Amino acid sequence: LRGLIETLQALTESGSLKEGDLAGFHREASAVMRGTGHAILLVDRDLNQLVNTRVAYGIALPQIGDRDTARQVFATGKPAIGDIVVGQVTKQLRVAVMAPVITDGGVRYVAVLSLDPATLGRIVSREFLPEGWVAHVSDRKDRILAHSDRHQEFFGKSISADMQEKVSGRSGVITGQDLNG
């Protein structure tokens, strides 16, 4: 996830973006994301999508799906990882990594890297865990974003009640019973 945030932050330094050339930014971001299955979005303070690399530049776009995380990035000026939402263009479940676009000392836009959640599943499944262990990544609403074993089966489901008690607002390694026992 850090690598995705760094990629997004690098894109926020785009000269075309700093100059207000949104068509140029669309071209640059499209080139960076080509072949990844991800998309780059650019959102204004009213949470309108100005750019979405899934569609041609200039097509009318809806507001962003994960408004809460975008508001958080505008308020804090810091990157954030969003919750599972249905993409407004794809109509599929997506996870967003967001970073502020700082111009003239303030957050002008939020740049969004819209991920295919299967990417997170592949990353977590590559971890070398002891026999019988599983790992998962969950969002702020305790829904599973990635699961090291049977990702497709568990993606989007709420974590177990046992884990909900233990994780409440925490991150890191937490031991407990998952949905699979």
Disulfide bonds with the S-S distance in Angstrom:
none
